[in-house]
Amino acid sequence: MTSELIYICAGSSLVGLALYQLAIYGDMLLRVLSLNVLAIGIAVLIFASARNAGVTDPVPQAFVLTGIVVLVGVTAALLAL
């Protein structure tokens, strides 16, 4: 239970930090970096919610892996602009 709570707190703080950075900063590079932090925070929250009594479910892991691959492509496209 405590490890899940740590993951939830870490993911929530990453999401909050990223949303704050998106709202405050106007530089395009900082916005791209904050979108990456937001995506990783959401991935941590998905991992935390996928754990049930110590057994991990492979479906959320596949979703997070797919999200990371899409994130790399979107980051490359945004940095090319």
Residue pairs with C-beta under 8 A, 6 or more apart in sequence:
3 51
4 48
4 51
7 44
7 45
7 47
7 48
7 51
8 45
8 48
10 41
10 44
11 41
11 42
11 43
11 44
11 45
11 47
11 48
12 41
12 45
13 41
14 37
14 38
14 40
14 41
14 44
15 38
15 41
15 42
15 45
17 34
17 37
17 41
18 34
18 35
18 37
18 38
18 41
19 38
21 30
21 31
21 33
21 34
21 37
22 31
22 34
22 35
22 38
25 31
25 34
28 78
28 81
29 79
32 75
32 78
32 79
35 74
35 75
35 78
36 71
36 75
39 67
39 68
39 71
42 67
43 64
43 67
43 68
46 60
46 63
46 64
47 60
47 61
47 64
49 60
50 56
50 57
50 59
50 60
50 61
51 57
